[in-house]
Amino acid sequence: MRFIVFTSAVFLSLSAMVLAAAAQELPHDAISVDVAVDAAIERPIESRAQKLDRLFFELKREGNARAGERIARRIQQEWSQSGSATVDLMMDWAQKAISAQNHAVALDFLDQIVTLQPEFAEGWNRRATLHYAMKNYAKSMADIDRTFRLEPRHYGAISGLARIMSDTGREAQALKAWQHVLDIYPALLSAQEQLASLAEKLAGQSI
């Protein structure tokens, strides 16, 4: 990563020199060229954590569902980057196995992923989702907990918890979980619908 940053800085510096030389022959463009180059050089390089913080800030402020989906996809892209080509490949294999309903194979891959890279939140979340599909609720909740510890803003994992609460008859806890999802991702339509449905159900029970 250091090498890439250094190379980019050198490239920008050389570009600035070339543009400055060209500007001597094209004085009417000199100001706009200088401004563009200065902006490129001075723009800070965003770390992954900073990018996620910015995206979550945008997600929380976004009220439009489609725009929210676009931001959420960018967040999910960041989450999916394990930093390991091996883990990324196994994640792909696991997803293909899940799509083929071959849960045993998918689980084997995901077990290896969380062992190889225990700090990779999405590995735990993917395994939690698989356990949920297999009705292994206790195991799913354990993996949700690990996901949440690594990424407290993981609205997907919290949504999974809400579904487990609903499936096991704990609607009040499910309601709180959906509220937490919407605190993070207010424009998520599925969470809005689930929250409204549960609120209506609980209101009817209290009458």
Order of alpha helices (4+ residues) and beta strands (2+ residues): alpha-alpha-alpha-alpha-alpha-alpha-alpha-alpha-alpha-alpha-alpha
